[in-house]
Amino acid sequence: MSHKQKGANAERDLVHKFWSTKPWVAHRIAGSGSSKYPSPDLIASNNLRRLALECKATKSTSVYIPKSEIEALKEFAIMFGAESWIAVKFARQEWFFLTLEDLHETDSNFSVSVKLAKMKGLLFEELVR
């Protein structure tokens, strides 16, 4: 299974989690990283809140997100009237959801470690409450 397929499968898993949590709905934006327009990996809503999510799944203990992806997420969220969130799935862990302010900034990327996710992230049930 390719790296892209693993990421797409993780995104689909998250879409199913939203749909199974009424009244939440979600949609995966296929090819979100290859469009000339800013777009997140997923959008989700419960009619009161709109979420724009950049999703990352990894077997590693850290994940790196290019600054350009964060800027595109911010731009889309502002234009769409949504909250910006980073959804991270580490191997054998639950999904963690972090605000952009929670991310660790490096020279060229933002990063999230398992430790940071557990310290500052929300679990799915906390996000959709």
C-alpha positions as a printed Julia matrix, in Angstrom:
129×3 Matrix{Float64}:
   0.0    0.0    0.0
   1.42   3.38  -0.99
   1.98   6.31   1.38
  -0.89   8.21  -0.31
  -3.24   5.24   0.05
  -2.47   4.98   3.77
  -3.2    8.66   4.22
  -6.44   8.43   2.24
  -7.53   5.42   4.3
  -6.84   7.33   7.53
  -8.88  10.27   6.22
 -11.77   7.95   5.29
 -11.64   6.46   8.79
 -12.01   9.94  10.24
 -14.93  10.74   7.89
 -16.72   7.61   9.18
 -16.09   8.69  12.8
 -17.79  12.03  12.14
 -20.76  10.46  10.32
 -21.28   7.96  13.16
 -21.42  10.84  15.67
 -24.77  12.5   15.02
 -25.37  15.29  14.12
 -21.85  15.56  12.64
 -21.21  15.15   8.92
 -17.9   15.2    7.07
 -16.48  15.02   3.6
 -13.0   14.17   2.36
 -11.57  16.53  -0.23
  -9.72  14.21  -2.61
  -6.54  15.66  -4.07
  -6.55  18.49  -1.55
  -2.78  18.9   -1.74
  -2.67  19.09  -5.52
  -5.28  21.77  -6.2
  -4.29  25.31  -7.1
  -6.89  26.44  -4.57
  -6.32  26.21  -0.82
  -8.19  23.24   0.62
  -8.07  21.05   3.72
  -8.12  17.26   3.72
 -11.55  17.15   5.41
 -14.42  19.44   6.22
 -16.87  18.61   8.99
 -19.88  20.31  10.53
 -22.66  19.8   13.04
 -24.66  22.84  11.83
 -23.22  24.93  14.68
 -19.51  24.51  13.99
 -17.52  24.14  10.79
 -14.15  22.44  10.92
 -11.4   22.43   8.29
  -8.93  19.64   9.03
  -5.48  18.83   7.74
  -4.91  15.13   8.46
  -1.66  13.29   9.06
  -1.12   9.6    9.81
   2.3    8.19  10.66
   4.1    5.2   12.12
   6.74   7.58  13.47
   6.63   9.4   16.82
   6.59  12.8   15.09
   4.96  14.25  12.02
   6.11  17.29  10.03
   3.76  19.59   8.18
   5.09  22.04   5.58
   4.34  25.66   6.37
   2.67  25.98   2.96
   0.02  23.4    4.01
  -0.69  25.32   7.22
  -1.02  28.59   5.3
  -3.42  26.96   2.81
  -5.48  25.56   5.7
  -5.66  28.98   7.36
  -6.66  30.68   4.11
  -9.4   28.14   3.37
 -10.75  28.25   6.93
 -11.03  32.05   6.88
 -12.79  32.05   3.5
 -15.11  29.16   4.49
 -15.83  30.44   8.0
 -14.37  27.33   9.64
 -12.11  26.47  12.54
  -8.63  25.22  11.53
  -7.55  21.91  13.07
  -4.72  19.44  12.58
  -5.78  15.8   12.98
  -2.9   13.43  13.75
  -3.04   9.64  13.95
   0.06   7.94  15.33
   0.4    4.15  15.03
  -1.64   2.31  17.67
  -2.95   5.62  19.05
  -6.25   7.44  18.8
  -6.73  10.53  16.65
  -5.48  13.73  18.25
  -6.72  17.19  17.23
  -4.58  20.28  17.67
  -5.12  23.94  16.99
  -2.55  25.7   14.83
  -1.31  27.53  17.91
  -0.46  24.18  19.54
   1.97  23.14  16.79
   5.74  23.33  17.23
   7.3   25.61  14.6
  10.67  24.88  13.0
  12.44  26.82  10.24
  10.56  25.21   7.36
   7.82  23.1    8.98
   5.49  22.65  11.85
   5.78  19.46  13.86
   3.7   17.38  16.22
   5.17  14.69  18.45
   3.21  12.04  20.31
   4.18  13.82  23.54
   2.86  17.18  22.28
  -0.34  15.56  20.95
  -1.03  13.89  24.29
  -0.28  17.08  26.21
  -2.18  19.65  24.11
  -4.38  17.69  21.72
  -8.03  16.81  22.04
  -9.39  13.33  21.47
 -12.22  12.92  18.96
 -14.91  12.77  21.66
 -13.62  16.03  23.14
 -13.54  17.77  19.77
 -17.13  16.93  18.84
 -18.62  17.64  22.28
